[in-house]
Amino acid sequence: MQTRRAILRGGLGVFALGAMGPMLGAGLGKGLSWEGGESGQTGVLGGSFDALKGSRPLGVRSFDPKPRMIGGFPFKAWFEGDDFGDDIPFHSQQNDFPGGSPPLPQEEIDLVVIGGGISGLASAYLLRQYNPVVFELHDRFGGNAQGGTIEGAEFSLGSAYFITPDKGSLLDGFYRELGLDKVVRVDGNPSPVEIDGKINEDIWAGMGVPKADIPAYEAYRTLVNAMASNYPDVPFAEPWMLELDRLSLREHIEQEMGMPVPAALAAAIQSYCYSSFAGGWEEISATLGWNFLAAEEFGRWVLPGGNAWMADRLWDQIDALDKVDPDHGPHLRPGRRVVDLRIEPDGRSLVSWVEPNGSFASLLAKEVVMACPKNIARHIIDNLEADEPDRYGAMRLNRRAYLVANVVIDRPIPLDFYDIFLLEHPEDFPMSDGEAAQFWRYTDVLNGSFTPGPHANGLPARPSVLTLYWPLPFESARFTLALGDPIEAYGQALAKKLRGTLALVGLPESSVMEIRFARWGHALPLAKVGFLANGTHELIASPYRESVHFVNQDNWALPAVENAILDALRVAETIQGRLG
């Protein structure tokens, strides 16, 4: 398997664009549109395809007619993202079939994809000549890459950017085939940092720091350049990368710098780790940490609505299959909880799910892509604990919760920036998970309107959006999102900080139209020290019984869009070889 950087540099293999025949490379050609499939068609399950339009990742959202006033600001009354009530799924098996056995299959297909985030949508897109069926637990596809538009303004509910690809590479071609290059805005600048209410444009290079601290910043910059040149890349095959995985990022930085890390630099690194990993530099693997930190040197692609724009384009392509081959539709099936997978004697998988009305249904598939988190997959695969106890145990990964707040603004944002890290007083920034549990505020503010979208020009003025990233880098955090009145609790904490953030970017309090929380209870796999060195990746990502494949960010414990896509490519190549 080639590394990400090798592929970025042009080693494309079987998946050079066009190599998969007429489906790959179709782009947005005849019969495919940005707006999705036609209405009125029916597939084997019946029903209007109009209902599918509400499941698109970058869907239209509305202001709450009854917002809650908290701390002087109007808040949407409930969460986006994980909007479950008391019934939070998949903490145990949920295949309580009447009579004890799954229902008889209604369909026999080549390929089923379980999970409709970027991983699942990319897998289905790459294998769409096999008419895949994609199941998604939520009513909307996109996973952590969901987004929305409100009065024409796009915003992200989660992941918001990806690394600029090398020109002419596979990922570059993949993105261009989806039309992402037509709307992207490239952010090639270092992220500014707020300290004591003022913006430092490039603290990473030692700008505006005490003279005595400049050698430390120079040493850190030298280390960053060295890691970017000798990039610790997927699949981390080189022995030094595995050895580096035995150190925490903090240990490696302090060891290589050979001098004390100034408080402001330490806080800036910690803030980046919280925002990217929901874990501190003292917790995460040095190899996995540098995979992110070094990649930032290549610049960032930002889409309208963040990575939801990419998910939406993939959704469009799969949705269009319903009119190309309606007998296999609907290909996209939202609001359906897959609860059971068992291998039949002929090698096919019997996959069972819960319909929106609460009834169970099943189908038979030759190949399965499990694009859901491993914590969920371990409860879906029947008898996995007895069959492969080591894999079953390893799939119970540490995952961290995350909160995103979108602040809808009634005017343009006067300051041109993409992402500002908010340190306040660096010497007070938490440096351990124990301190993080008391750290009730967001780490950075993104200009959600950084990329205005293709329809912004020539239309009436529309809102702007500030996106606040609020990682929760401690183990019990998800309970704070579920117990009591989390909207009130987090709303009060946000309101105290927001006034300063608005002033920082040049906006009055009166410009706030609405604040919308998106909750993600198990959003990020923790990139723990030793994840690679102890073989966890190989154990959890290898195929199960040959025909069940795993594509998800947690294969590598890295919340990176590139890893999801490249794993989808790897699995797609395997499945293509098996199905012919």
N, C-alpha and C positions, 0 to 999 in steps of 0.2 A: 504493500500500500504506500502510495506517495504521500509526502508531507504536504501540509497546506501551502507552505511557501514554495515548494517545488511545483505544485499545481498552479499556484499563482503565477509562477514564472514561465508556465507554458507546457508542463508535462501533462497532456490532457488524456491520453489513453483512449479507451473506447468511447468516452463521453465527449469527445470533441464535438462541437455543435454540428448537428446534422447527422451524426452517426447513428441515431436511433430511428431513422426513417421519417416518414411524412408527419408524424405527430410532433416530434421534437423539431423545432425550427419553424413550426407553423406560426409562432408569434401571435400577432393580433391580425391575422389574415381574414380572409372571407369567412363570414359567419361568426366571428368572434369579436366582441366589443367590450369597451371598458365598463359598460353598464350591466353585463351579465346576460344570462339566457333569456329566451322568450317565455312568455307566460302561456298558460292554458294547456301545456302538455302534461301527460300522466305517464308514470312508469309502472313497474310491477307492483309497487306498493300503493299505487293510486294517489290521488290528491293533486292539488294545483301546485305548479312550480313557482307561482307567485310567492308562496309562503317562504321559499328559500331566500328570497331577496333580503328578508329581515335578518338572515344569518351571516351576512357578509361581514368581514372583520372591520372594515372602515365604514360603519353604517351611520345613518343620520340619527342624531340625538336631539332631545328637546330640553329646554329649561324646565325645572321642576315647578309645577304650578303652585306647590305649597312648600317652598324652601324653609329650612330651619335657620333662624337667626342665632348665631353663636359668636360671642365675642365681638359683635357689631358687624358681622359679615353674613351674607346669605349662603347657606350650604344646601346642596342637594340632599334630600332627606335620607337616602340610603346609598349603599355602595354600588359602584360598577365593578367589573372584574368578577371576583368570587362573590356572587350575591346570594349565596345560600343563606337559609335561615338557621334553624337549630340542627338540621340534618346535613352534616358535613360528610360527604361520601368517602368511601375507601379507606376506612381505618380497620376494616375487616372484610372478609368475603361477603358478597351480597347476592349469591346465587341460590337463594332459597326458593327453588322451583317447586310449584305444586306437584306433588307426587315424588319429588326428589330428583327428577331427571329433566334435562333440557328439552324444550319442545322440538318436534321434528323440523328440519330445515325447510324454509320457504324457497330458498334460492341456492344455486350452485354456481360459483363464480371463480375467476382466476385469482383475484387479489382483493384483500380487505386491508384497510389502514385504520388503526385504532388510535385516535387522537388527531384533532384538526388544527394544531398549531403550525408554526413554520415547518417543523420537522415532518409532520404528516402531510401537509399540503405540498411541500417540495417533493416528497416521495411519490405521492399520487400524480403530481404533474410530470415527473420524469418517467413514470410508468403508465401514462394514461392510455397508451394503445391497448392495455389489458382491461380497460373499463373498470377501474378500481371503485370500490365503495368506501367512503370515508365517514367514520363515526366520530361525532364530537359530543362530549358530555354537556357543554354549555349550549345555550340557544344561539350563540354566535361562534363562528370559527375565529381562529387567530391565536388562541392560547394567550401567553403573556405578550403577544404582539397584536392585541386588539387595539382599536382606536375608535375615533368617531369624528363626525363633523357637526358643528352647531352653528347655525346661521351662516354656513359656508366656510367656517374656520375649522381646519383639521387639527386634531390633537391625539396624542398617544396615551394609552392606559398603562403602558409598560415599556418594553424595549424600544429604543428611539434612534439608534444609529448602527452602522457597521463600518468596518475598516475599508478605506479606499482600495480597490483591487488594482493589481498591475494591469496596465493596458494590454489587451490582446489575450489575457489569461482566460481560463475556463470560467471563473467567477465573473469576470468582466463581461464575457459573452452571455452568461446566464442572466446577469442583471440587465444587460441591454436587450436581450430577447424579451424580457418582461416589460421593457420600456422605462425602466427606472432612471436611465440616464437622461430622459427627457424632462424629468422634474427634480432631479437631485440638486442639492447645493452642497458643495464641498467645504468642510471646516478643516483647515490646515493649521490653525493657530493653537498654541498651548492654551489650556484652560485657565482663565483668570481665577484668582483666589481673593476672597474678601477677608480682610483682617481688620478688626476694630472699626468696622463700618466703612472701610475704604477698599477699593479694588486695586489689587496688584496684578498687572497684566501678564507677568511672567516670572513668578517667584521661583519656578523650576530652574531658571537660568541665573538665579541670584539677584534679580532685579529688586531694588528697594529694600535690601536686607542689611542688617548691621555689618560693618566692614569686617569684624572679627569672624563672622559666619561664612564669608565668601568662600574660603577654602573647602568647607564642607559641601556647599552647593556645587562647586566645581567637581569635587570627587563624586557626588551623586550623578551629575551630568555625564561624567566620563563612564560611569557604570551603566547608565541608561544606553549610551551609544554603543557600548560593548555588547550589551544584551540584544540590542536591535540588530547588530551586525551578525551576531551568533545566536540567532533566534531560536528559543526553545519551542519547537513546533510539533503539532500533532503529526504523527503518533508518538512522539517522544521516544524514538527508538534508540537514540544514542545513550551509552552508559552514563555519561556525565549528567544528562537530563534526569535520569532516574535517581542518581545520587543527590542531585540538587533538590529533588522532591522530598528528601528526608529532612531538609531544613525548612523552617518557616521563612517567609519573605523578610520578616524583620531581622531574623538571625543572619540571613545572607547579606542584606544591605549593610547592617552594622559591621559584619565581618569584612566585607569588601571595602567599605569606606575607611575603616581603620581609625575613626575619630567619632566623637559624639555627634549625633544627628540633632541639629537645632530644632527647637520646639515647633516653629512654624513649618519647617519641612516635614517633620514627623507627622504633624497634624494634617498636612496636605496629602501625604501618602495614605494615612489612615482614612481620611475622608474619601479618597478615591477607592480604597478597598471596600469601605462600607457601601458606597454607591454601586460599585460593580459586582461585588461578591456577597454583600450582606454579611461579611466576616472581616475581622481585623487582620492587620499584617502579622500579628503574633500568632494567628490561627491558620492562615492559608499557606499552602505549599509555595515555596520559592519558584519552582518551575511553572506552576499554574499562574502564580501572580505575575511573573515576568512575561508569560504568554500574552497577558493583557497590557501591562505597562509598556512593553517594548512595541507592541502592535500600534499603540497610539502614535508612534513616530511616523507611521505611514499616512496619517490623516483620516478623516471620517466622512462618510457619505450620509447625508441627512435628507430624508424624504418628508413630504407633507404627511403629518400624522405619524411620523416615525416609521418603525418597521411594519406597522399595520398596512402601510401602502403596499409593501411587498406581499404581505399575506393576502391582501385584497386582489392583487393581480393574479396570484396563484389560484385564488377562489374563482375568479372569472374564468380561467382556463378550464378548470374542472367542471364548473357549472355548465359551460358550453357543451360538454359531452352529452348532456341530456337531450339536446336537439340533434346531435350527430348520431347518437345511438340510444333512442328513448327506451328500447326494450331492456337495457341494463340500468336504467335510472330508477329513482334518483341516485346520482353518484354521491352527492353530499347529503348527509343525514344528521342534522343537528338535534340537540335535546334528547340524545339516546345514550344511555349509560351501558357500555359493554361490561358484563359482569362475569363472563365465563368463556374460557377457551380450552378445548380438550382435543387431543390428537386422536383421530379415528384410525381403525386398523389399516385403511388404505393410504394413510399418511396425510390426508387432508385435515384441516382444522374445522371443528364445529364451534362457531362463534355465536354466543348468545348475548342478548341485550334487553334492556327494559324500554318499552315504547313510552311515549308521553302519557298514554292512558294507564300506565302501570302494568300492562301485560308483558309477558316475555315473548321473544321471537328469536329465531336462529337462522343461520345460513352456513353453507359449506364453502370453504375457500382452499385453493391449492397452496397459496402463499399468504403470509400475514406479516404486516409491518406494525410493530407495536411502537407507536410514536408518542406514547403517554409516559409519564414519569415512572421510574422503576418501582417506587413505593406503591403505585397503583397496579403496575403489571404483575407484581408478585402475588396480588390478591385475585387477579383474573385467571392466571394459568392454573388450571385444575391440577391438584396433587403435586404442585411444584415443591412444597416443603419436604415431602417424603421422597420425591424423585431426585431432586438436586438440592439438598439442604444447604450446601455451601453457597450456591448461587442465591437461594431464597434469602439467606441471612445477609449476604452482601448487598442485595437490592434494597435493603432498608437503609437508605442513605440519609445523612443529616441534611435537612432542607431548612432554609430560612425564610421568614415571612418578609413581606415588602408592602409598602403603602405608597401610592402615587396620588398627588393632588393636582388637579387642573384648575387653575384660576382664570376664569374667562373675563377678559378686559374689554372695555367699550371703545378702545382707541388703539392706534399703533403703539408699539413699544418703542420709546425714543432711543434706547441704548441698543446698539447693534452688537450682539454677542450670541454665543450658542449655549455655553454651560459655565456657570460660575460656582465654584466651591465656596461654601460659607463656613469659615472657621471661627468667626467672632474673636475670642481670645484663645490663641493657639495653646497656651500653657494649660488651659482648662479642658482641652479636647480629650475625650476618653481614649485610653491606650490599652484597654483590656475589655473582654466581654462582660466582666462584672461591672465596670464603669459604664459600658454601653447600655446596660439595662436601665440606667438612670438618665440616659441621654434622650430626652423626648423632644427632638426637633429634626427637621429635614436637613440633609447634608448639602444639597446643591439645587440651584434653580436653572432650568433650561428655558430658552426662548422657544416655546412650542410653535411659534410662527416664523422661525428662522428660515424655513422653506415655505413660501407662501402658497404653493400649489399652482397648477396650470390655469386655473380659472379666476385667479385673483384680479388680474388686470382687466379693467373695463367694466367691472361689476360694482354695485354700490358698496360702500364701506361695510366691512364685516368685523366681527370681534377679533381680538388677538388672544393668545393663550400663554400663560406662564405655567410650566410644568415643574412641580416640586417633587424631587425624589426623597423618599423617606424610608431608607432601609431600616430593618429591625434586627440588628446583629447580635441576638442572644436567643437561647434555645426556647424559652417560654413565650416568645413574643406573639406567636399566633393566637394565644389565648386572649391577649389584649385586644385582638381584632374581633373576637367572638363573644366575649362575656360583658355583661352590663350594657352600657350605652356607648359603644366605641365611637360613633359619630360625634357625640357630645365631648367625650374625653379627648379625642384627637383634634376635634375642631377648636376646643379651647386652647390647646397647646399650639396649634398652628396659628391661630389669630394673634397670639402674643408675638410671634416671630415675623408674621407677614408684613406688619407695618414697616419694619425696618427693611425688609426685602423690596417692598414697593418703592420706598424712598431711594434705595440703592440703584434701582434701574430707572428712576425718574418718573414714577407713576403716583398719582394721589390715591388715597383710600377710596374715594368716591368712584374710581374707575372700575371697581370690582363689580361684575354683574352676577357671578355665581361661582362657588367653589365646589368641585366634584371629586370625591374620594374614589379611587379604585383600590380594592383590597385583593391581595394575593397571599393566601395563607401558607402555601408551600412553594413559593416562587422559585427560589434558587437553590441548587445543590451546593453544599459547602465544599469548597476546594481544599479539603483537609490535607495536612502534611501526611505524606505516605500513601496517598490515594493511588499513585502510579507505581511506586516502588513495591507496594504490597500486592500488586496484581489485581486490584479491584476492577480496573477497566476491562481487562481480558475476561474476567469472570462474568461480569454483568452484561457485556456488549456482544458476546459471541452468540451465534444463532442457537435457538433451542430446537432440538429434534430436526435440525436442518432447514425447516420450512418456516420457522418463526424468527423474525429479524427485529433488531432493536435500533431505532433511530431517535435520539433525543439529546438535548444539551447535557443531560446527566451521564451520558456515555463517558465523557471526559471531565465531568464536574466543572464545566466551563459554560457560562451563559452567553455563548457567542453564536450569532447567526451563521457565520462561516462554518463552524463545526457541524451545525445541524444540516446545512446544505451538502457539505462534503461527505458526511455520513450517509445522507440520502443517496448521493451519487454512488458511493461504495455498495450500499445495499441494492440499489437499482441494478447495478451491473451484475451482482450475484443472482438476483431474481430473473433478470433477462436471460441469463445463461441457463437457468432452471426451466423457465417457461418456453424459451425458444422464440 
